[in-house]
């Protein structure tokens, strides 16, 4: 074995070890972010419910109660995508409702937009679109671009926003 092969092998070993450490660190950070986000959202919901626990209907039942969870959401964070499950709040007071300051409605819509557009793209594939599009044009909806990335990863996207 010559010296260059030894140096190359050593360098590759170091690079692989570095990638593994980075991958483990990324995963640890992502898991931590997911746990903190879940805890913060759970606390926000609990505080809202507790703040309105004295609001009762004519039968003495609470008007603001917890009611399961919304669908799971993928949220893009600085440490990557994390999956969360936001608690659902039923607020029966007229004109009132819970709005998370941690997870605004527009963030929840990204997932819904992605799912509906993904099903549209998958349907096009099922109907015979076997070659990935070279160019795509769409509105500014983030859901389309997220879905396109999953269904046709080789499609080049160059989003240009326009405010007319």
Number of C-alpha atoms within 10 A of each C-alpha: 5 6 8 9 10 11 11 11 12 12 12 12 12 12 12 12 12 12 12 12 12 12 12 12 13 14 14 13 15 19 17 14 19 19 14 12 19 17 12 13 19 15 12 18 21 15 12 18 21 13 11 14 14 13 16 14 12 7 6 9 12 18 18 24 19 14 11 12 11 13 14 13 18 16 17 11 11 10 16 14 15 18 17 17 16 20 18 16 20 16 19 15 13 7 6 10 13 14 13 13 9 11 13 10 11 8 14 17 15 18 20 14 17 20 16 14 20 21 13 14 19 17 12 12 15 10 9 8 12 10 10 15 14 10 9 14 11 11 12 13 14 16 20 22 21 18 22 22 15 13 15 17 13 13 15 14 15 10 13 9 10 7 4 3
